[in-house]
Amino acid sequence: MALVLEFASTVRHGGHGGLVDDLATPEGFAAWTGAEADEALRQRVVELRWAVRSLLAHATQANERLDTPHLMDFERALKTVNEAAARVPRAAQLEWTEQPRLRYEDSADAGDRLLATLATAAIEFLASGTREDLRACPAPRCIRYFVKAHPRQEWCKPSCGNRARVSRHYHRAHD
């Protein structure tokens, strides 16, 4: 669960009306993944991230938000995530020294493995019961998703709650 939300949160509101994208540069991509990667892989991961965010928006029925122009239609997002997960077919192998042991083997490269890991995390999360607690943060300008941890939780983090309360107060006083 944490991986898919961390991945989706690599893009967020920048505080000045625009988006901040942690994966926008090769350096940012390397910092987030912990590995050097070519430009083609970075672009594929960014596309996968937008597909995942599109599915999260669909699951939460998120209204128009700052990231909406970047989101994919549902069918394209679903296809992108499923294709990325299928990039690493794996075969079960039985090893038997003292005790039988199961291990998985694949012939994928590191880039395909990264894409498949991220896509699989999204699939497992969206197909789980935890999806029922997934929320799109309703705070002004926030584009994060979170899993509701307790019944009274309304925002992804306290600063979003503060921003929402200040906004409500401002509009009550000035309307």
N, C-alpha and C positions, 0 to 999 in steps of 0.2 A: 504494500500500500504506500509506504513512504516514498519508494522510488518513483512511482508514477506521479505523485503530487510534486515531488522535488523536480522531476523532469518538466512537468507542465509549468512550474514556477520559474523556469529559466527565462521567462518573459513576464514582465510586470510593469505597472505604471511607474513612470520615472519621476513623478512629483511636479513636473513642469508641463503637463499636457501631452506628453508622448510616452512611448514604450521604451523600456530598457530591455535589451536582449542579451543575455549572458553568452549566447552562442553566435553572436553576430560576427565575431572575428575569429581567425584561427587561434589566436592566443586565448580568447575566452573559451573557445571550444576545448582546447587542450587543458585549460585549468579545470573545467567542469568534468571532463571525462578522465583526466589523468593520463592521457596519451596523446602523442602527436598524431595528427590525421591530415589527410589531403583534403582539398577543397570540395571534391565531389562527395566524400563521406560527410563532411560538415553540412552540406546542403541537403543530403538525404536525411540526416538526423533532424535538421530544422523542419523539413517537410513532415517527418513523422511526428515531431512535437506539435505542429499545427493540427495534424490529424487527431492526435490524442486530445488536444484542447477542444477540438470540434466535437468529439464524442463526449467529453466531460460537459460541455455546454448543452449538448442534446440531453444527456442524462439528468441535468439539473434544471432544464428548461430555462436557462439563463436568458435574461432579456438583453436588449441591445447594450453592448459594452464597448469599451475602447478597442478591444481586440477583434470585434465582430467582423470588420472588413478582411481580416486575415484567415478567418475560419473557412473550412471546406464544407461542401454539402455533405450530408450524412452518408450517402452511398460511397462517395469518393474517400471519405475519412475511414470508413469501415474497411474498404478494399486496401487502402494504404497500410493500415495497422495489420491486417491479416497477412498481407504479402510480406511485410517486414518480419513478422513472427515466423513465417515459413522459410525464411532464408537459411535457417540452420536446421536441416533435418538431422536428427540424431538417432543413433542405433544403440540399443542396449547390448552390452557385452558382459559375459559372465567370465570372471576370473576365478581360478580355484587354486589356491596355494594350500594353506591349512584349512581355511573355511571358504565357502563360496562367497563371492563379493560381486555386486552389481556396479558397473560403471557405464557411463555414456561416452560415446565417441562420435565426433563429427569431423568433417573436412573443411569447415568454413574458415574464412580468414577473420581477423580481429574486428574488422569493420562490420561484417555481416553478423558476427556474434553480438556486437554492441547494439545494432538495430534490433535483432531478434530478442535480446534481453529486455530492452525498453518496451518493445511492442508486447511481449509476453506479460510483462508487469502490468501494462494497461489492460490487457485482456483479462488477466486473472482478477484484477481489481474490479473492473466493470461487470464481470460475471459473478462476483461474490455478493454476499449479503451486506457487506460494508457499503456498497454503492448506495443503499437506501439512506445512509447518513451523509452522503456527499452533498455539499452545498457550494453554490457560487456566492462569494462574499458580496453582500448588498451595499457595502459602504461606497460612498462617492469615489469615483476614479479607480477603485480596486478591481483587479481582474483575476484575483487568486481564487483557488478552490480549496476547500478544507473538508475534513470529516468531522461532523458534529460530535464532540466528545462528551457533552452533557446537555440535558434538556434546555437549559437557558442560554446556551451558546448561540450567538447570532452572527458573529463576525470571525474572520480568519485569525485576527490577533487584536490585542487591546487597542492599538493605535487606530485601527479601522473603526472600532466602536466609538472611540473619542471623536474621530472625524465625523462620523454619522450623527452623533449627538450635537456637535457644534453646528453642523449643517442644518439640522432640524431647528435648533434654537435661532439661528440666523434667519431662516425662512419664516418662522413664527413672528419674529420681531419686525421683519421688513415686508411682510405681505399684507 
